[in-house]
Amino acid sequence: MKPFKLGERLLKELNKKFAPTSMLQLKVAGYDIVVRTDDNGDAVQAFVGKADAHGAIRGDRFARTLKYDRAGTRIKDHWERKGKAS
């Protein structure tokens, strides 16, 4: 499997607010996704690929960098591929 890049459809889904500090399973555009959220309900880690019989994702792992200024305004929002997920 070649390295995967997050597309607009997946990014749109990952930019939504979720339950704070949780792990969620989603299915978007034919991919199985497991998302880990932070205290604010923002997705900060995503495992994208196909789930095996045990529910583990075989595919790619992504991490999100979120930075805020002193006023609480988001100044950086960047997803980065961290390698394979198995």
Contacts in CASP RR format, 6 or more apart in sequence:
PFRMAT RR
TARGET T0000
AUTHOR 0000-0000-0000
METHOD contacts of the structure
MODEL  1
MKPFKLGERLLKELNKKFAPTSMLQLKVAGYDIVVRTDDNGDAVQAFVGK
ADAHGAIRGDRFARTLKYDRAGTRIKDHWERKGKAS
1 59 0 8 1.000
3 60 0 8 1.000
3 81 0 8 1.000
3 83 0 8 1.000
4 48 0 8 1.000
4 49 0 8 1.000
4 59 0 8 1.000
4 60 0 8 1.000
4 81 0 8 1.000
5 81 0 8 1.000
6 14 0 8 1.000
6 46 0 8 1.000
6 48 0 8 1.000
6 62 0 8 1.000
6 79 0 8 1.000
9 28 0 8 1.000
9 29 0 8 1.000
10 28 0 8 1.000
10 29 0 8 1.000
10 31 0 8 1.000
10 33 0 8 1.000
10 48 0 8 1.000
11 79 0 8 1.000
13 26 0 8 1.000
13 28 0 8 1.000
13 33 0 8 1.000
14 33 0 8 1.000
14 35 0 8 1.000
14 43 0 8 1.000
14 46 0 8 1.000
14 64 0 8 1.000
14 79 0 8 1.000
15 43 0 8 1.000
16 43 0 8 1.000
17 40 0 8 1.000
17 41 0 8 1.000
17 42 0 8 1.000
18 24 0 8 1.000
18 35 0 8 1.000
18 37 0 8 1.000
18 41 0 8 1.000
18 42 0 8 1.000
18 43 0 8 1.000
19 37 0 8 1.000
19 41 0 8 1.000
20 37 0 8 1.000
20 38 0 8 1.000
20 39 0 8 1.000
20 40 0 8 1.000
20 41 0 8 1.000
21 37 0 8 1.000
21 38 0 8 1.000
21 39 0 8 1.000
21 41 0 8 1.000
22 36 0 8 1.000
22 37 0 8 1.000
22 41 0 8 1.000
23 34 0 8 1.000
23 35 0 8 1.000
23 36 0 8 1.000
23 37 0 8 1.000
24 34 0 8 1.000
24 35 0 8 1.000
24 37 0 8 1.000
25 32 0 8 1.000
25 33 0 8 1.000
25 34 0 8 1.000
25 35 0 8 1.000
25 51 0 8 1.000
26 32 0 8 1.000
26 33 0 8 1.000
26 34 0 8 1.000
26 35 0 8 1.000
27 33 0 8 1.000
31 48 0 8 1.000
31 49 0 8 1.000
31 50 0 8 1.000
32 48 0 8 1.000
32 49 0 8 1.000
32 50 0 8 1.000
32 51 0 8 1.000
32 55 0 8 1.000
32 57 0 8 1.000
33 46 0 8 1.000
33 47 0 8 1.000
33 48 0 8 1.000
33 49 0 8 1.000
33 57 0 8 1.000
34 46 0 8 1.000
34 47 0 8 1.000
34 57 0 8 1.000
35 43 0 8 1.000
35 45 0 8 1.000
35 46 0 8 1.000
35 47 0 8 1.000
36 43 0 8 1.000
36 44 0 8 1.000
36 45 0 8 1.000
36 46 0 8 1.000
37 43 0 8 1.000
37 44 0 8 1.000
38 44 0 8 1.000
38 66 0 8 1.000
42 64 0 8 1.000
42 66 0 8 1.000
43 64 0 8 1.000
44 63 0 8 1.000
44 64 0 8 1.000
44 66 0 8 1.000
45 61 0 8 1.000
45 62 0 8 1.000
45 63 0 8 1.000
45 64 0 8 1.000
46 61 0 8 1.000
46 62 0 8 1.000
46 64 0 8 1.000
46 79 0 8 1.000
47 57 0 8 1.000
47 59 0 8 1.000
47 60 0 8 1.000
47 61 0 8 1.000
47 62 0 8 1.000
47 85 0 8 1.000
48 57 0 8 1.000
48 59 0 8 1.000
48 60 0 8 1.000
48 62 0 8 1.000
48 85 0 8 1.000
49 57 0 8 1.000
49 58 0 8 1.000
49 59 0 8 1.000
49 60 0 8 1.000
49 85 0 8 1.000
50 57 0 8 1.000
50 58 0 8 1.000
50 59 0 8 1.000
51 57 0 8 1.000
51 58 0 8 1.000
52 58 0 8 1.000
56 86 0 8 1.000
57 85 0 8 1.000
57 86 0 8 1.000
58 85 0 8 1.000
58 86 0 8 1.000
59 84 0 8 1.000
59 85 0 8 1.000
59 86 0 8 1.000
60 81 0 8 1.000
60 83 0 8 1.000
60 84 0 8 1.000
60 85 0 8 1.000
61 81 0 8 1.000
61 82 0 8 1.000
61 83 0 8 1.000
61 84 0 8 1.000
61 85 0 8 1.000
62 79 0 8 1.000
62 80 0 8 1.000
62 81 0 8 1.000
62 82 0 8 1.000
63 79 0 8 1.000
63 80 0 8 1.000
63 82 0 8 1.000
64 77 0 8 1.000
64 78 0 8 1.000
64 79 0 8 1.000
64 80 0 8 1.000
65 76 0 8 1.000
65 77 0 8 1.000
65 78 0 8 1.000
65 80 0 8 1.000
66 74 0 8 1.000
66 76 0 8 1.000
66 77 0 8 1.000
67 74 0 8 1.000
67 75 0 8 1.000
67 76 0 8 1.000
68 74 0 8 1.000
68 75 0 8 1.000
69 75 0 8 1.000
END
